[in-house]
Amino acid sequence: MTEEGGGGGPPKKDPRNLVPFIPAAEIIKTTMTRETQKFIIDLTRHYLEEYRYTGWVANTIRDRLNIQTYSKGWYVFAGYYFYPCVSGLKGSILWMKIGEVFFLFFKLDPRMF
């Protein structure tokens, strides 16, 4: 697979080569470690500050660390590029691709904010 840059963004990568794929129907609800929560918050901050993917999809992150509830405590983030470093982390995380957009679903402890 070749890597291509587009519009000044990072090169496109297929996340299936980086982390195990968990279908949305098989969400495993576990408690995230603090390390996992910090990673998700850092990832969120990076995307919001660097790419400003806001306002295109219902239930996406709309502003810096203003996370919208998705369903029963789950949250969702959408972006064209997805670099999850979650393969070594445990928690309630899954991703899926719809068209050209990657969706990252995760559970966080609201007290982190």
Secondary structure, DSSP 4 states (H G I P E B T S, - for coil): ------TT-PPP--GGGTS----GGG----PPPHHHHHHHHHHHHHHHHHT---SSSTTS--BTTBPPEEETTEEEEEES------TT--SSEEEEEETTEEEEEEE--GGG-
